[in-house]
Amino acid sequence: MSQDKDTGGRRAAAFDVRLVIAALFVLYGVVCTLMGLFGTSAEEIDRAAGININLWSGVGMLVFSAAFAAWARLRPIVVPTETGTPEP
């Protein structure tokens, strides 16, 4: 963990749930995007009103994961450090 000089706390970057969510959306987004590019037939696109749903949902997931990762990087969780002696 790195020391945060402004607030006197430590950043909890490795344990931030936003990064876990972003990683899962990257995984699912890559799978959906690849299925949309290489695994979708013209018949499936016709059944979906002419929209390649796998491709667009995969791209949407990748954008969402980038937003979550940026949020976690720009607004990190700061864990306060204990100073002084504990009270009995």
C-alpha positions as a Python dict, from the first residue, in 0.01 Angstrom:
ca = {
    (1, 'M'): (0, 0, 0),
    (2, 'S'): (121, 348, -70),
    (3, 'Q'): (124, 632, 178),
    (4, 'D'): (-120, 919, 113),
    (5, 'K'): (48, 1245, 218),
    (6, 'D'): (-264, 1464, 211),
    (7, 'T'): (-482, 1278, 459),
    (8, 'G'): (-233, 1078, 662),
    (9, 'G'): (-381, 746, 552),
    (10, 'R'): (-292, 454, 333),
    (11, 'R'): (-451, 366, 1),
    (12, 'A'): (-627, 29, -10),
    (13, 'A'): (-579, -22, -382),
    (14, 'A'): (-529, -399, -381),
    (15, 'F'): (-849, -457, -185),
    (16, 'D'): (-1075, -217, -374),
    (17, 'V'): (-1389, -398, -492),
    (18, 'R'): (-1418, -159, -787),
    (19, 'L'): (-1107, -315, -940),
    (20, 'V'): (-1251, -664, -901),
    (21, 'I'): (-1573, -553, -1072),
    (22, 'A'): (-1372, -386, -1349),
    (23, 'A'): (-1167, -703, -1404),
    (24, 'L'): (-1480, -918, -1431),
    (25, 'F'): (-1637, -678, -1679),
    (26, 'V'): (-1315, -682, -1886),
    (27, 'L'): (-1327, -1062, -1897),
    (28, 'Y'): (-1694, -1077, -1997),
    (29, 'G'): (-1656, -781, -2233),
    (30, 'V'): (-1370, -944, -2421),
    (31, 'V'): (-1562, -1270, -2453),
    (32, 'C'): (-1878, -1096, -2578),
    (33, 'T'): (-1684, -874, -2818),
    (34, 'L'): (-1498, -1170, -2967),
    (35, 'M'): (-1821, -1366, -2999),
    (36, 'G'): (-1980, -1067, -3170),
    (37, 'L'): (-1692, -1034, -3414),
    (38, 'F'): (-1624, -1399, -3493),
    (39, 'G'): (-1907, -1615, -3360),
    (40, 'T'): (-2230, -1449, -3466),
    (41, 'S'): (-2404, -1560, -3783),
    (42, 'A'): (-2618, -1343, -4009),
    (43, 'E'): (-2924, -1543, -3900),
    (44, 'E'): (-2863, -1457, -3534),
    (45, 'I'): (-2823, -1089, -3620),
    (46, 'D'): (-3149, -1097, -3817),
    (47, 'R'): (-3329, -1251, -3519),
    (48, 'A'): (-3199, -964, -3303),
    (49, 'A'): (-3356, -695, -3523),
    (50, 'G'): (-3036, -646, -3721),
    (51, 'I'): (-2822, -559, -3418),
    (52, 'N'): (-2510, -753, -3324),
    (53, 'I'): (-2599, -773, -2956),
    (54, 'N'): (-2284, -959, -2851),
    (55, 'L'): (-2060, -699, -3010),
    (56, 'W'): (-2238, -397, -2864),
    (57, 'S'): (-2283, -545, -2518),
    (58, 'G'): (-1914, -644, -2515),
    (59, 'V'): (-1806, -293, -2613),
    (60, 'G'): (-2040, -152, -2348),
    (61, 'M'): (-1887, -378, -2082),
    (62, 'L'): (-1537, -270, -2180),
    (63, 'V'): (-1633, 97, -2153),
    (64, 'F'): (-1799, 30, -1816),
    (65, 'S'): (-1489, -148, -1687),
    (66, 'A'): (-1267, 140, -1800),
    (67, 'A'): (-1493, 381, -1611),
    (68, 'F'): (-1472, 169, -1295),
    (69, 'A'): (-1093, 143, -1319),
    (70, 'A'): (-1064, 519, -1372),
    (71, 'W'): (-1294, 580, -1075),
    (72, 'A'): (-1080, 356, -854),
    (73, 'R'): (-762, 529, -971),
    (74, 'L'): (-891, 887, -940),
    (75, 'R'): (-1077, 842, -610),
    (76, 'P'): (-884, 578, -410),
    (77, 'I'): (-1009, 445, -80),
    (78, 'V'): (-795, 590, 200),
    (79, 'V'): (-759, 386, 517),
    (80, 'P'): (-665, 606, 813),
    (81, 'T'): (-352, 509, 1001),
    (82, 'E'): (-363, 484, 1376),
    (83, 'T'): (-159, 741, 1564),
    (84, 'G'): (-103, 756, 1935),
    (85, 'T'): (-185, 498, 2196),
    (86, 'P'): (-513, 307, 2207),
    (87, 'E'): (-760, 403, 2478),
    (88, 'P'): (-843, 138, 2740),
}
